[in-house]
């Protein structure tokens, strides 16, 4: 169970990092590729905006992981075949995943509120 969670979160993190970096080129580089100037890779926005963006990205990944655990628990429950131990395990996973989703949503609300209050 723990190996599956670690592998799943690692794959999701790698995919998210790859997709984000694939679109990171600056438009000015494509306007004049022969100009010899390096593309502008400096972060856009203020420090607070960048921190808010990183926190929202992280909370989104956590939400995806929680939903993956809900799906896993649902499959575990459907394939239990009347095994009370497996059904109890699936119910426990569902309970913790729902609690996790509630905490993630509350965290997102707090981050959004603080970010709007500061800037």
C-alpha positions as CSV (number, residue, x, y, z in Angstrom):
1,X,0.0,0.0,0.0
2,X,2.7,2.4,1.0
3,X,4.8,1.5,-2.1
4,X,1.8,2.1,-4.3
5,X,1.2,5.6,-2.8
6,X,4.9,6.5,-3.1
7,X,5.1,5.4,-6.7
8,X,1.8,7.1,-7.6
9,X,2.8,10.4,-6.0
10,X,6.3,10.2,-7.7
11,X,4.8,9.7,-11.1
12,X,2.3,12.5,-10.7
13,X,5.0,14.9,-9.5
14,X,7.3,14.0,-12.4
15,X,4.4,14.4,-14.9
16,X,3.5,17.8,-13.4
17,X,7.0,19.0,-13.5
18,X,7.5,17.9,-17.1
19,X,4.4,19.5,-18.3
20,X,5.1,22.8,-16.5
21,X,8.7,23.0,-17.9
22,X,7.6,22.1,-21.4
23,X,5.8,25.4,-21.8
24,X,8.3,27.6,-20.0
25,X,9.9,29.2,-23.1
26,X,9.6,33.0,-23.4
27,X,7.8,34.4,-26.5
28,X,10.6,36.9,-27.2
29,X,13.0,34.0,-27.9
30,X,10.7,32.7,-30.7
31,X,10.3,36.2,-32.1
32,X,14.1,36.6,-32.7
33,X,15.9,33.2,-32.3
34,X,19.0,34.5,-34.1
35,X,19.4,37.5,-31.7
36,X,21.8,35.7,-29.4
37,X,20.0,36.9,-26.3
38,X,18.9,34.4,-23.7
39,X,15.2,34.1,-23.2
40,X,13.8,35.9,-20.2
41,X,13.3,33.1,-17.7
42,X,12.8,35.3,-14.6
43,X,9.7,34.7,-12.6
44,X,6.7,37.0,-13.4
45,X,4.9,38.7,-10.6
46,X,5.7,39.4,-7.0
47,X,7.1,37.0,-4.4
48,X,3.7,36.7,-2.8
49,X,2.1,35.8,-6.1
50,X,4.8,33.2,-6.8
51,X,4.4,31.6,-3.4
52,X,0.6,31.5,-3.8
53,X,1.0,29.9,-7.2
54,X,3.4,27.2,-5.8
55,X,1.0,26.5,-2.9
56,X,-2.0,26.2,-5.2
57,X,0.0,23.8,-7.4
58,X,1.0,21.7,-4.4
59,X,-2.6,21.6,-3.1
60,X,-3.8,20.5,-6.5
61,X,-1.4,17.6,-6.6
62,X,-2.5,16.6,-3.1
63,X,-6.1,16.7,-4.2
64,X,-5.3,14.4,-7.2
65,X,-3.6,12.0,-4.8
66,X,-6.6,12.0,-2.5
67,X,-8.9,11.4,-5.4
68,X,-6.7,8.5,-6.5
69,X,-7.0,7.0,-3.0
70,X,-10.8,7.3,-3.2
71,X,-10.7,5.4,-6.5
72,X,-8.4,2.8,-5.1
73,X,-10.6,2.3,-2.1
74,X,-13.7,2.0,-4.3
75,X,-12.0,-0.7,-6.4
76,X,-10.9,-2.4,-3.2
77,X,-14.5,-2.3,-1.8
78,X,-16.0,-3.6,-5.1
79,X,-13.6,-6.5,-5.4
80,X,-13.8,-7.4,-1.7
81,X,-16.3,-10.2,-2.4
82,X,-17.8,-10.1,1.1
83,X,-14.4,-10.1,2.9
84,X,-15.1,-7.9,6.0
85,X,-11.5,-7.1,6.6
86,X,-11.0,-5.8,3.0
87,X,-14.2,-3.8,3.3
88,X,-13.1,-2.3,6.6
89,X,-9.8,-1.3,5.0
90,X,-11.5,0.3,2.1
91,X,-13.9,2.3,4.4
92,X,-10.9,3.5,6.4
93,X,-9.1,4.7,3.3
94,X,-12.3,6.5,2.1
95,X,-12.7,8.2,5.5
96,X,-9.1,9.4,5.5
97,X,-9.2,10.5,1.9
98,X,-12.4,12.5,2.5
99,X,-10.8,14.1,5.6
100,X,-7.8,14.9,3.4
101,X,-9.9,16.5,0.7
102,X,-11.7,18.7,3.3
103,X,-8.3,19.8,4.8
104,X,-7.0,20.6,1.3
105,X,-10.1,22.7,0.4
106,X,-9.8,24.6,3.7
107,X,-6.1,25.2,3.0
108,X,-6.8,26.5,-0.5
109,X,-9.5,28.8,1.0
110,X,-7.0,30.2,3.6
111,X,-4.2,30.6,0.9
112,X,-6.6,32.4,-1.4
113,X,-8.0,34.7,1.4
114,X,-4.5,35.6,2.7
115,X,-3.2,36.2,-0.8
116,X,-6.1,38.5,-1.6
117,X,-5.7,40.4,1.7
118,X,-2.0,41.0,1.1
119,X,-2.1,42.1,-2.4
